[in-house]
Amino acid sequence: MADRGGCCPPMDLFRSEAMQLVQLIIPMESAHLTVSYLGDLGFLQFKDLNSDKSPFQRTYAAQIKRCGEMARKLRFFKEQMLKAGFSTSTKPGAETDIDLDDLEVKLGELEAELIEMNANGEKLQRGYNELLEYKLVLQKGGEFYASAQRTATAQQREMGSQQMGDESIETPLLQEQETSTDLSKQVKLGFITGLVPRGKSMAFERILFRATRGNVLLKQVPAEDPVTDPVSGEKVEKNVFVVFYSGERAKNKILKICEAFGANRYPYAEDLGKQGLMINEVSGRISELKTTIDAGLLLRDNLLQTIGEQFEQWNIKVKKEKSIYHTLNMLSLDVTKKCLVAEGWSPVFATKQIQEALQRAAFDSNSQVGAIFQVLHTRESPPTYFRTNKFTSAFQEIVDAYGVAKYQEANPGVYTIVTFPFLFAVMFGDWGHGICLFLATLFFIVREKKLSSQKLGDITEMTFGGRYVIMMMSLFSIYTGLVYNEFFSVPFELFGRSAYACRDLSCRDATTVGLIKVRETYPFGVDPAWHGSRSELPFLNSLKMKMSILLGVAQMNLGIILSYFNATFFRNSINIWFQFIPQMIFLNSLFGYLSFLIIVKWCTGSQADLYHILIYMFLSPTDELGENQLFPGQKITQIVLLLLALVSVPWMLVPKPFLLKKQHENRHQGQSYAPLESTDETLLSEANHDSHGHDHEEFEFGEVFVHQLIHTIEFVLGAVSNTASYLRLWALSLAHSELSVVFYEKVLLLAWGYNNVIILIVGIIVFIFATVGVLLVMETLSAFLHALRLHWVEFQNKFYEGDGYKFHPFAFALLEDEDD
């Protein structure tokens, strides 16, 4: 939840806000306004005091149903506006007092008017589309008859010598089927005209032939342009057809087939004169309908535009009213049925603001009795509330994705702000790639006001929400890139000239072989001379590996120290003496000592083998170190540290279960109930119950001992595996560097070497796409996930339980983020 500015004390991310359970006794006449003011304030999380009742049995079920119906109408308006190309205003208009009853009537009238307009428009549009099809049938049908007449006239002239001159040309389409000139044997044929979808035309013709046993004549011609179907309203490619038949049985079959294939039928006059009149009449009706439809659309657009101007205001009003009644349903009705009783959690700092809101509601509602505010004492664990801003919220979400901190538990989010982007940068270190990432993030930050009010895609919205995390990652990547001296894998002498030079001309590749120191040490970062052939570059590789161990041990120590703050805060001295202290001794006797040796070796320039020292510290602790000795008294120091590490294991395992058993017996000796504690002490003690259970539960010594055994084994093995896990910092950094080298040398430099402009352009394009796609997208995601794992598993498991629950206040400000 965002910080609310000057109304709140300074944020403390290390501990969650102090919470209190409050009770409100609200008169019925001011209940609605009181809840509304508390929603504007947004500092009270109501408890459901009617959880045993179904939603339909609650007091304000009818009001919620009304609000739901109004919300449905508003969704209908929104759909209609989107279809018409109107967008709802993202910013609500001036705040006006809208009566819910008046709004309900207005929405009902607007819905009825809009539905009527839609129905009339659909009816007119369907008639318009039918007329367009009818006109097309008349035109194409006229072409059928005109073509057939010309054919019949030509045939008459050819057959004049065979006494065919007296044959009528009024039925020319039958000429193809007639085999006799005997007029007494001719029968009167009927015909059906219409349009059939082109995709079904072949099947339509086949079924007609089979159903009538070939006793029909079908003529088809395709329409040049797609036609809007009157039934579906979609553009469809169609064929105009004419079917000639004989007899009622054939007609009925043809009508059923037309219906089955979705063929629209239209009347048609055989007389050519009538055809022209019908075309003129249909064209006139089309023009009239077009004018009517345009006028109707204009009226509908004006109505939708009027709705759109007030849509957000109405929508927020309905959402607020519905949420108010939902909250009122969580309140219990007093026995006198004149008051509502509410309970909920609120931050301690918001007490005065809540009381002022209650007084203002009583005054504005003209209530003779004000609401009563009182703090309740409880043993229930409060919710966790960290006040964040747009910068810290994304880091807190990273922690909350693992688990919400319990009440007043030390929050890893404070350290995550620095450690998360830094560990990412250790794996992603390249100041060229860091600058690219920073510029991409800067786009989201500069346009954040505009983008925050828009609907973004899932990936874009996730990236926008974490813009400040990515900004910190890019800045740290620039820093570590300068330390590694890598700009798209290319070293630069930014802070001075290299301290090394070749001994003679045979030294060409600037590797460690053949180099001598001729100047002062390079002032910052890795010397450019060390970026030679990677096969002969042990220094940079060794630097990254040892730095990973140092960072890992430092962060694990930080996790154990935070467990001390938790134990101290919750007054748990057993955890301090038998968890925090032996864990610190075990971890630092082994891996803390290894970190110390790494630093000593760097400072002294010794050639000692640290792997040999650490291994034989266990296998042969009394042997002489020889050339592996880094400081005086190293042998005695290692023996002492080894003994401390061995002693710390039973120190963690054995005493704690017995002390917890004794503590439990002392607590319950001679009493059934513990004396009532103060509110703060009660909340703190109840928020941090250990595995030995609640006060009223029996103490299971075997269960506690097994739990402590598992915890001890997990820590001992985890200390080893977690330290090894931090080597992923080295592995990912090496992989990122090698991929950069491959793309630079095997794509860009290779294309440059051909001395061909086209190849060079292609090489640059491939290099850009490979850099963006692989190094700036895939490698960023990979390093992000590995940094996430290091925080969730290696860091937070040392101290963070994350078994709390979030503070979800009743706040109107949160309604804007909810979907309809």
C-alpha positions in Angstrom: 0.0 0.0 0.0 1.4 3.4 -1.0 2.5 6.0 1.4 -0.2 8.7 2.0 2.2 11.6 2.3 2.2 14.1 5.2 -0.6 12.4 7.2 1.6 9.5 8.3 4.9 9.3 10.3 8.1 8.3 8.4 8.1 4.8 6.9 9.9 2.0 8.8 10.4 -0.9 6.4 12.4 -2.9 8.9 9.4 -3.6 11.1 5.8 -3.7 10.1 3.5 -0.9 11.5 2.2 -1.3 15.0 -1.4 -2.6 14.7 -4.4 -2.6 17.0 -7.8 -4.3 17.1 -10.5 -1.8 17.4 -14.3 -1.9 17.9 -16.7 0.6 16.5 -20.3 1.0 17.7 -22.1 2.9 14.9 -25.7 4.3 15.0 -27.8 2.9 12.1 -28.6 6.4 10.8 -24.9 7.2 10.3 -23.6 3.7 9.4 -23.5 4.3 5.6 -21.8 7.6 5.8 -19.3 6.4 8.5 -18.2 3.4 6.3 -17.9 5.7 3.3 -15.6 8.1 5.2 -13.6 5.1 6.5 -13.3 3.9 2.9 -11.9 7.3 1.9 -9.4 7.1 4.7 -8.3 3.5 3.9 -6.8 2.5 7.3 -9.2 0.0 8.7 -9.5 -3.7 7.8 -12.9 -4.9 8.9 -13.5 -8.4 10.3 -16.4 -10.4 9.2 -18.7 -10.8 12.2 -21.4 -12.6 10.2 -19.2 -15.4 8.7 -21.9 -18.0 9.8 -24.5 -16.4 7.5 -24.8 -16.9 3.7 -24.7 -13.8 1.5 -28.5 -14.0 1.0 -29.2 -13.9 4.8 -27.3 -10.7 5.5 -29.0 -7.4 6.2 -28.0 -5.5 3.0 -28.3 -8.3 0.5 -31.0 -6.4 -1.5 -28.9 -3.3 -1.8 -25.9 -5.4 -3.1 -28.3 -7.0 -5.6 -29.3 -3.5 -6.8 -25.7 -2.4 -7.1 -24.9 -5.6 -9.0 -27.7 -4.9 -11.5 -26.5 -1.3 -12.0 -22.9 -2.7 -12.5 -24.3 -5.0 -15.2 -25.9 -2.1 -17.0 -22.7 -0.1 -16.9 -20.8 -3.1 -18.3 -23.4 -3.2 -21.1 -22.8 0.5 -21.8 -19.0 -0.1 -21.9 -19.4 -2.9 -24.4 -21.6 -0.8 -26.6 -19.1 2.1 -26.5 -16.2 -0.1 -27.4 -18.1 -1.6 -30.3 -18.9 2.0 -31.5 -15.3 3.1 -31.2 -15.8 5.3 -28.1 -13.4 5.1 -25.2 -14.4 5.7 -21.7 -12.7 8.6 -19.9 -9.9 7.4 -17.8 -10.2 10.3 -15.4 -13.6 10.8 -13.6 -15.2 14.1 -14.0 -15.9 16.6 -11.2 -17.1 14.9 -8.1 -20.9 15.5 -7.7 -23.3 14.1 -5.2 -25.3 11.4 -7.1 -28.3 9.9 -5.5 -28.2 6.1 -5.9 -32.0 5.9 -6.5 -31.8 8.5 -9.2 -28.8 6.8 -10.8 -30.7 3.5 -10.8 -33.6 5.1 -12.6 -31.4 6.9 -15.1 -29.4 3.8 -15.9 -32.6 1.9 -16.5 -34.0 4.5 -18.9 -30.7 4.7 -20.8 -30.5 0.9 -21.1 -34.0 0.7 -22.4 -33.4 3.5 -24.9 -30.2 2.0 -26.1 -31.7 -1.5 -26.4 -34.6 0.0 -28.5 -32.1 1.8 -30.7 -30.1 -1.3 -31.2 -33.2 -3.4 -32.0 -34.4 -0.8 -34.5 -30.9 -0.4 -36.0 -30.5 -4.2 -36.4 -34.0 -4.4 -38.0 -33.2 -1.6 -40.5 -29.7 -3.0 -41.2 -31.2 -6.4 -41.9 -33.7 -4.9 -44.3 -31.0 -2.9 -45.9 -28.8 -6.0 -46.4 -31.7 -7.9 -47.8 -32.4 -5.2 -50.3 -28.8 -5.1 -51.4 -29.0 -8.9 -52.0 -32.3 -8.5 -53.8 -30.8 -5.9 -56.1 -27.9 -8.1 -56.8 -30.3 -11.0 -57.7 -32.3 -8.7 -60.0 -29.1 -7.6 -61.8 -27.6 -11.0 -62.2 -30.9 -12.6 -63.0 -31.4 -10.1 -65.8 -28.0 -11.1 -67.2 -29.2 -14.7 -67.2 -32.3 -13.9 -69.3 -30.5 -11.5 -71.6 -27.8 -14.0 -72.3 -30.3 -16.8 -72.9 -32.4 -14.6 -75.2 -29.3 -13.9 -77.4 -28.5 -17.6 -77.5 -32.1 -18.5 -78.4 -32.3 -15.9 -81.2 -29.1 -17.2 -82.7 -30.4 -20.7 -82.5 -33.6 -19.7 -84.2 -31.8 -18.2 -87.1 -29.6 -21.3 -87.5 -32.6 -23.6 -87.4 -34.9 -21.5 -89.6 -34.5 -24.0 -92.4 -35.8 -26.7 -90.1 -39.0 -24.9 -89.5 -38.2 -23.7 -86.0 -39.1 -20.1 -86.7 -42.5 -20.2 -84.8 -40.8 -21.2 -81.5 -41.2 -18.8 -78.6 -38.2 -17.1 -77.1 -40.0 -16.2 -73.8 -38.5 -19.3 -72.1 -35.0 -19.3 -73.6 -33.3 -21.0 -70.7 -35.2 -24.2 -71.5 -33.7 -24.3 -75.0 -30.7 -26.3 -73.9 -32.9 -29.1 -72.5 -35.6 -29.4 -75.2 -35.3 -32.2 -77.8 -38.7 -31.8 -79.5 -40.5 -29.0 -81.2 -43.9 -30.4 -80.2 -45.7 -27.6 -78.3 -48.3 -29.9 -76.9 -45.6 -31.8 -74.9 -44.2 -28.6 -73.3 -45.0 -28.0 -69.6 -45.0 -24.8 -67.5 -41.8 -24.6 -65.3 -41.3 -22.6 -62.1 -38.1 -21.0 -60.9 -36.5 -19.9 -57.6 -33.8 -17.2 -57.3 -31.5 -16.2 -54.5 -28.0 -16.3 -53.1 -26.0 -19.1 -51.6 -22.6 -18.9 -49.9 -19.8 -19.6 -52.4 -18.2 -22.2 -50.1 -21.4 -24.2 -50.1 -22.3 -23.8 -53.8 -20.8 -27.1 -55.1 -22.5 -29.1 -52.3 -25.7 -27.1 -53.0 -25.7 -28.1 -56.7 -24.9 -31.7 -55.9 -27.7 -32.1 -53.4 -30.2 -30.4 -55.7 -29.3 -32.8 -58.5 -29.6 -35.9 -56.3 -32.8 -34.8 -54.5 -34.6 -34.2 -57.8 -32.9 -36.9 -59.8 -31.5 -34.4 -62.2 -34.9 -32.8 -63.0 -33.8 -29.2 -62.4 -31.8 -26.6 -64.2 -29.3 -24.6 -62.0 -27.5 -21.5 -63.1 -25.0 -19.8 -60.9 -22.8 -16.7 -61.2 -20.5 -15.4 -58.5 -20.9 -11.9 -57.0 -17.9 -9.7 -57.5 -17.7 -8.4 -54.0 -18.4 -10.0 -50.6 -22.0 -9.5 -49.5 -23.2 -8.7 -45.9 -25.4 -11.6 -44.9 -28.7 -10.3 -43.5 -28.9 -13.0 -40.8 -25.3 -13.1 -39.5 -24.3 -9.6 -40.4 -20.9 -10.9 -41.6 -19.3 -10.4 -45.0 -19.7 -13.5 -47.1 -18.7 -14.4 -50.6 -21.9 -15.6 -52.4 -23.2 -16.9 -55.7 -26.5 -15.7 -57.4 -28.4 -18.7 -58.5 -31.6 -19.5 -60.5 -33.2 -23.0 -60.2 -35.8 -24.1 -62.7 -38.1 -27.0 -61.7 -41.3 -28.8 -62.6 -44.0 -29.7 -60.1 -44.8 -28.9 -56.5 -42.8 -31.8 -55.0 -39.6 -30.6 -56.6 -40.4 -27.0 -55.4 -40.8 -28.2 -51.8 -37.5 -30.1 -51.9 -35.7 -27.1 -53.4 -37.1 -24.8 -50.6 -35.9 -27.2 -47.9 -32.5 -27.5 -49.5 -32.2 -23.7 -49.7 -33.1 -23.4 -46.0 -30.6 -26.0 -45.0 -27.7 -24.3 -46.9 -28.6 -20.8 -45.7 -29.5 -19.7 -49.2 -31.6 -16.5 -49.1 -34.5 -16.5 -51.7 -36.0 -13.5 -53.4 -38.9 -13.1 -55.8 -38.2 -12.4 -59.4 -40.3 -11.3 -62.4 -39.8 -13.1 -65.7 -40.9 -10.0 -67.7 -38.0 -7.8 -68.6 -40.0 -4.6 -68.2 -41.0 -5.5 -64.7 -37.4 -6.3 -63.9 -36.3 -2.8 -64.6 -39.1 -1.3 -62.5 -38.2 -3.6 -59.6 -34.5 -2.6 -59.8 -35.5 1.1 -59.7 -37.9 0.5 -56.8 -35.3 -1.5 -54.8 -32.6 1.2 -55.4 -35.0 3.9 -54.1 -35.8 1.9 -51.0 -32.0 1.2 -50.4 -31.4 5.0 -50.5 -34.2 5.7 -48.1 -33.0 3.0 -45.7 -29.4 4.2 -45.8 -30.5 7.7 -44.8 -32.6 6.3 -42.0 -29.8 4.1 -40.7 -27.3 6.9 -40.7 -29.7 9.1 -38.8 -30.2 6.3 -36.2 -26.5 5.7 -35.9 -25.9 9.4 -35.3 -28.6 9.5 -32.5 -27.0 6.3 -31.0 -23.5 7.8 -31.1 -24.7 11.0 -29.4 -26.3 8.9 -26.7 -23.2 6.8 -26.2 -21.1 10.0 -26.1 -23.3 11.4 -23.4 -23.0 8.2 -21.4 -19.2 8.1 -21.9 -18.8 11.6 -20.4 -20.3 10.4 -17.1 -19.4 6.7 -17.3 -16.4 6.8 -14.9 -18.2 8.8 -12.4 -21.2 6.4 -12.4 -18.9 3.4 -12.4 -17.0 4.6 -9.3 -20.2 5.5 -7.6 -21.7 2.0 -8.1 -18.4 0.4 -7.0 -18.2 2.5 -3.9 -21.8 1.8 -2.9 -21.4 -1.9 -3.5 -18.3 -2.1 -1.4 -20.0 0.0 1.3 -22.9 -2.5 1.5 -20.5 -5.4 1.4 -18.7 -3.9 4.4 -21.9 -3.2 6.2 -22.8 -6.9 5.8 -19.7 -7.7 7.8 -21.0 -5.8 10.8 -23.1 -7.3 13.4 -26.5 -5.9 14.4 -26.8 -4.8 18.0 -29.5 -6.4 20.1 -31.5 -3.2 20.1 -31.2 -3.1 16.3 -30.3 0.5 16.6 -26.5 0.2 16.2 -24.0 -1.8 14.1 -20.9 -3.3 15.8 -17.7 -3.4 13.8 -14.3 -4.9 14.5 -11.2 -4.5 12.6 -7.4 -3.9 12.5 -5.9 -0.5 12.0 -2.4 1.0 12.3 -1.8 2.7 15.7 -0.7 5.9 13.9 -4.2 6.2 12.2 -6.2 6.3 15.5 -6.7 10.0 15.5 -7.7 10.1 11.8 -10.2 7.3 12.3 -11.8 9.1 15.3 -12.0 12.3 13.2 -13.7 10.5 10.4 -16.3 9.0 12.9 -17.0 12.5 14.3 -17.4 14.0 10.8 -19.8 11.2 9.7 -21.9 11.7 12.8 -22.1 15.5 12.2 -22.8 15.2 8.5 -25.6 12.6 9.0 -27.2 14.7 11.7 -27.0 11.8 14.1 -27.7 12.6 17.7 -25.3 9.9 18.9 -21.7 9.6 17.7 -19.9 6.4 17.0 -17.9 4.8 19.8 -14.3 3.9 19.2 -12.4 1.6 21.5 -9.3 -0.6 21.4 -9.7 -4.3 22.2 -7.1 -6.6 23.8 -6.6 -9.8 21.9 -4.2 -12.7 21.5 -4.9 -12.9 17.8 -1.9 -12.2 15.5 -2.4 -8.9 13.7 -1.9 -8.4 9.9 1.3 -7.2 8.5 1.4 -3.7 7.1 4.4 -2.1 5.4 3.9 1.4 4.0 5.7 1.6 0.7 6.0 4.0 -2.2 6.4 3.5 -5.9 10.1 2.9 -5.5 10.1 0.4 -2.6 6.8 -1.4 -3.5 8.3 -3.6 -6.2 11.1 -4.8 -3.8 8.5 -5.5 -1.2 6.5 -7.6 -3.7 9.6 -9.7 -4.4 9.7 -10.6 -0.6 6.0 -11.0 -0.3 6.0 -13.5 -3.3 8.0 -15.8 -1.0 5.8 -15.2 2.0 4.3 -12.3 3.9 6.3 -11.3 7.1 4.5 -12.1 10.3 3.6 -9.2 12.6 6.7 -7.2 13.5 9.1 -9.7 12.0 12.3 -8.3 10.5 11.6 -7.4 6.9 14.1 -8.6 4.2 12.7 -6.0 1.9 15.0 -3.3 3.4 18.1 -5.2 2.4 16.6 -6.5 -0.9 16.6 -2.9 -2.2 20.4 -3.1 -2.4 21.4 -6.8 -2.3 19.0 -7.9 -5.0 20.2 -5.6 -7.8 23.8 -6.0 -6.7 23.7 -9.8 -6.9 22.0 -9.4 -10.3 24.8 -7.1 -11.4 27.5 -9.5 -10.3 26.1 -12.0 -12.9 25.3 -9.3 -15.5 28.4 -7.1 -15.2 28.9 -5.2 -18.4 28.5 -1.4 -18.5 27.5 -1.4 -22.1 24.6 -3.8 -21.5 23.8 -1.9 -18.3 23.5 1.4 -20.2 21.1 -0.3 -22.7 19.0 -1.7 -19.8 19.0 1.7 -18.1 17.8 3.5 -21.2 15.0 1.0 -21.7 13.9 1.5 -18.1 14.2 5.3 -18.4 11.4 5.1 -21.0 9.0 3.6 -18.5 10.0 6.0 -15.7 9.7 9.2 -17.8 6.3 8.1 -19.2 5.0 6.5 -15.9 2.1 8.9 -15.5 0.8 8.2 -18.9 1.4 4.4 -18.8 0.0 4.0 -15.3 -3.5 5.1 -16.7 -3.4 2.7 -19.7 -4.2 -1.0 -20.0 -0.9 -2.7 -20.8 -0.2 -6.3 -21.8 0.8 -8.8 -19.2 4.5 -8.7 -19.9 4.6 -4.9 -20.4 2.6 -4.4 -17.2 4.9 -6.6 -15.3 8.0 -4.8 -16.6 6.4 -1.4 -15.9 5.6 -2.4 -12.3 9.2 -3.4 -11.7 10.7 -0.4 -13.5 12.6 0.8 -10.4 14.0 -2.6 -9.7 15.3 -2.8 -13.3 16.7 0.7 -12.9 18.7 -0.3 -9.9 19.8 -3.5 -11.6 21.0 -1.5 -14.6 22.9 1.0 -12.4 24.6 -1.8 -10.4 25.4 -3.5 -13.7 27.2 -0.4 -14.9 29.2 -0.4 -11.7 30.2 -4.0 -11.9 30.9 -3.7 -15.6 33.3 -0.9 -14.8 34.9 -3.2 -12.2 35.2 -6.0 -14.7 36.2 -3.5 -17.4 33.8 -4.9 -20.0 31.9 -2.9 -22.5 30.1 -5.4 -24.8 33.1 -7.7 -23.7 35.6 -5.0 -24.9 38.0 -3.6 -22.3 38.8 0.1 -22.2 41.5 2.2 -20.5 39.0 4.5 -18.9 40.9 5.3 -15.6 44.4 5.3 -17.0 46.8 3.2 -19.0 47.4 -0.4 -18.3 50.1 -1.3 -15.7 51.4 -4.1 -17.9 53.3 -4.3 -21.2 54.9 -7.0 -23.3 58.4 -8.0 -22.5 59.3 -8.4 -26.2 57.7 -8.4 -29.6 56.8 -12.1 -29.3 54.2 -11.1 -26.8 51.2 -10.2 -29.0 48.0 -11.3 -27.4 48.4 -9.3 -24.1 47.9 -12.5 -22.0 49.4 -13.1 -18.6 52.3 -14.9 -20.4 55.0 -12.4 -21.4 53.6 -9.5 -19.5 55.6 -7.4 -17.1 54.5 -4.6 -14.8 55.8 -1.2 -16.0 53.5 1.3 -14.4 51.5 1.8 -11.2 48.5 -0.5 -10.6 45.4 0.3 -12.6 43.4 2.6 -10.3 39.9 1.1 -10.6 38.7 -2.3 -11.7 40.4 -5.0 -13.8 43.5 -4.0 -15.8 42.7 -4.0 -19.5 45.8 -6.2 -20.1 44.1 -9.1 -18.3 41.4 -9.3 -21.0 43.4 -11.4 -23.4 42.9 -15.0 -24.4 40.3 -16.5 -22.1 42.2 -19.9 -22.1 45.2 -18.1 -20.5 43.2 -15.9 -18.1 43.0 -17.4 -14.7 43.0 -14.1 -12.9 39.6 -12.7 -13.8 38.1 -16.1 -13.5 39.6 -16.6 -10.0 38.5 -13.1 -9.0 34.8 -13.7 -9.9 34.8 -17.1 -8.2 36.3 -15.9 -4.9 34.2 -12.7 -4.9 31.1 -15.0 -5.2 32.2 -16.8 -2.0 32.8 -13.6 -0.2 29.4 -12.2 -1.1 27.7 -15.4 -0.2 29.2 -15.7 3.2 28.5 -12.0 3.9 24.9 -12.3 3.0 24.4 -15.5 5.0 25.9 -13.8 8.0 23.5 -11.0 7.5 20.6 -13.5 7.5 21.8 -15.0 10.8 22.2 -11.5 12.3 18.7 -10.7 11.4 17.5 -13.9 13.2 19.1 -12.4 16.3 17.0 -9.2 15.9 13.9 -11.3 15.5 14.8 -13.4 18.7 15.7 -10.2 20.6 12.5 -8.4 19.6 10.3 -11.4 20.5 12.1 -11.8 23.8 13.3 -15.3 23.0 16.6 -15.8 24.8 16.7 -19.5 24.0 16.9 -18.8 20.3 19.7 -16.3 20.9 21.9 -18.7 22.9 21.1 -22.0 21.2 20.4 -20.9 17.7 22.0 -17.5 16.8 25.3 -18.0 18.6 26.1 -21.6 17.5 25.0 -20.8 13.9 27.4 -17.8 13.7 30.2 -20.0 15.2 29.7 -22.9 12.8 29.3 -20.7 9.6 32.3 -18.5 10.4 34.6 -21.2 11.7 34.5 -22.8 8.3 33.4 -20.4 5.5 34.1 -17.2 7.4 37.6 -18.5 7.8 37.8 -19.3 4.1 36.7 -15.7 3.3 39.4 -14.5 5.6 42.0 -16.6 3.8 40.9 -15.2 0.4 41.4 -11.6 1.6 44.8 -12.4 3.2 45.9 -14.0 0.0 44.9 -11.0 -2.1 46.6 -8.7 0.3 49.9 -10.6 0.5 50.1 -12.0 -3.0 50.7 -15.5 -1.6 50.6 -18.5 -3.9 49.0 -20.7 -1.2 46.4 -23.3 -2.3 43.2 -22.5 -0.5 41.5 -25.7 -1.6 44.4 -27.7 0.0 44.2 -25.6 3.2 40.4 -26.1 3.7 40.4 -29.8 2.8 43.4 -30.8 5.0 42.0 -28.6 7.8 39.5 -31.5 8.3 41.6 -34.5 7.1 45.0 -33.6 8.8 44.5 -30.6 11.1 47.9 -31.3 12.9 50.1 -31.5 9.8 52.5 -28.7 9.0 51.2 -26.2 6.4 54.5 -25.5 4.7 54.1 -23.2 1.7 50.4 -22.9 2.3 50.9 -20.9 5.5 49.5 -17.4 5.2 50.0 -16.0 8.7 51.7 -16.9 11.9 49.7 -19.2 14.2 47.5 -20.4 11.3 47.8 -24.1 12.4 46.5 -23.4 16.0 43.8 -21.1 14.7 42.5 -23.8 12.3 42.4 -26.4 15.1 40.5 -24.1 17.4 38.0 -23.1 14.6 37.5 -26.8 13.7 36.8 -27.7 17.4 34.3 -24.8 17.6 32.5 -25.9 14.5 32.2 -29.5 15.9 31.0 -28.2 19.3 28.4 -25.9 17.7 26.5 -28.8 16.2 25.5 -30.5 19.5 25.1 -27.0 21.0 22.3 -26.3 18.5 20.8 -29.7 18.9 20.7 -30.8 22.5 20.0 -28.0 25.0 17.1 -26.2 23.3 14.4 -29.0 23.6 15.2 -29.6 27.3 15.1 -25.8 28.1 11.8 -25.5 26.2 10.4 -28.4 28.3 11.5 -26.8 31.5 10.1 -23.4 30.4 6.8 -25.1 29.6 6.6 -26.8 33.0 7.4 -23.6 34.9 4.8 -21.7 33.0 2.0 -24.1 33.8 3.1 -25.2 37.3 0.2 -24.4 39.8 -1.9 -22.4 37.4 -4.4 -23.1 34.6 -4.3 -19.7 33.0 -1.5 -17.2 32.6 -2.1 -13.6 33.9 -3.4 -11.1 31.4 -0.5 -9.2 29.8 -0.4 -5.8 28.3 -1.6 -5.3 24.8 1.8 -4.9 23.2 3.4 -7.8 25.0 0.4 -10.0 24.2 0.6 -9.2 20.5 4.3 -9.8 20.3 4.3 -13.1 22.1 1.3 -14.5 20.3 2.7 -13.4 16.9 5.9 -15.5 17.5 4.7 -18.9 18.7 7.6 -21.4 18.5 7.1 -25.0 17.5 6.5 -26.1 21.1 2.9 -24.9 20.6 0.4 -22.6 22.3 0.1 -22.2 26.1 -2.9 -24.4 26.4 -1.4 -27.3 24.3 0.5 -30.2 25.8 4.3 -30.2 25.4 5.5 -33.1 23.1 9.2 -33.5 23.9 9.8 -36.1 21.1 8.2 -33.9 18.5 10.2 -30.9 19.6 13.5 -32.9 19.7 12.9 -34.3 16.2 12.1 -30.8 14.9 15.3 -29.4 16.4 17.2 -32.4 14.9 15.8 -31.6 11.5 16.6 -27.9 11.9 20.2 -28.6 12.9 20.9 -31.0 10.0 19.2 -28.6 7.6 21.5 -25.7 8.8 24.7 -27.7 8.8 24.1 -29.1 5.3 22.6 -25.8 4.1 25.7 -23.9 5.2 27.7 -26.1 2.8 25.2 -26.2 -0.1 24.3 -22.5 0.2 27.9 -21.4 0.0 28.3 -23.6 -3.1 25.1 -22.2 -4.5 26.6 -18.7 -4.4 29.1 -19.9 -7.0 26.2 -19.4 -9.5 27.3 -15.7 -9.4 30.6 -16.7 -10.9 29.1 -19.2 -13.4 26.5 -16.7 -14.7 29.0 -13.9 -14.9 31.4 -16.1 -16.9 28.6 -17.3 -19.2 27.5 -13.7 -19.8 31.1 -12.6 -20.6 31.7 -15.5 -22.9 28.5 -14.9 -24.9 29.4 -11.3 -25.3 32.8 -12.3 -26.6 31.3 -14.8 -29.1 28.8 -12.2 -30.5 31.5 -9.6 -30.7 34.3 -11.7 -32.2 32.4 -14.2 -34.3 29.7 -11.9 -35.6 30.8 -8.2 -35.6 34.5 -8.6 -36.1 34.1 -11.4 -38.6 31.7 -9.3 -40.7 34.1 -6.4 -40.5 36.9 -8.5 -41.8 35.2 -9.2 -45.2 35.5 -5.5 -46.3 32.0 -5.8 -47.8 29.3 -3.2 -47.0 26.4 -5.7 -47.3 28.1 -8.3 -45.1 29.0 -5.6 -42.6 25.4 -4.4 -42.4 24.1 -7.9 -42.1 26.7 -8.6 -39.3 25.7 -5.4 -37.4 22.0 -6.4 -37.6 22.7 -9.9 -36.4 24.9 -8.5 -33.6 22.1 -6.1 -32.5 19.4 -8.8 -32.5 21.7 -11.3 -30.8 22.7 -8.7 -28.1 19.1 -7.6 -27.5 17.5 -11.0 -27.7 20.0 -13.1 -25.8 22.1 -10.8 -23.6 19.5 -8.1 -22.8 16.4 -10.3 -22.6 17.2 -13.9 -21.9 20.3 -13.2 -19.8 18.5 -10.5 -17.8 15.7 -12.9 -17.0 18.2 -15.7 -16.2 20.2 -13.5 -13.8 17.0 -12.1 -12.3 15.7 -15.6 -11.5 19.1 -16.7 -10.0 19.2 -13.5 -7.8 15.6 -14.3 -6.8 16.6 -17.8 -5.8 19.6 -16.6 -3.8 17.4 -14.3 -1.8 14.5 -16.7 -1.2 16.6 -19.8 -0.4 20.1 -18.9 0.7 19.3 -15.6 2.4 15.8 -15.6 3.8 15.8 -19.2 5.1 18.2 -18.1 7.8 15.8 -15.8 9.6 12.6 -15.3 7.7 9.5 -17.3 8.5 7.0 -15.4 6.2 3.9 -17.0 7.7 2.0 -13.8 8.3 -0.9 -12.3 6.3 -1.2 -8.9 4.6 -3.1 -5.9 5.8 -6.0 -5.4 3.4 -7.9 -2.2 4.5 -11.2 -1.2 3.2 -10.1 1.6 0.8 -11.9 3.2 -2.2 -8.4 3.9 -3.6 -8.0 0.2 -4.2 -11.3 -0.1 -6.2 -9.8 1.7 -9.2 -7.3 -1.2 -9.7 -10.0 -3.8 -9.7 -11.5 -5.1 -12.9 -15.2 -5.0 -13.5 
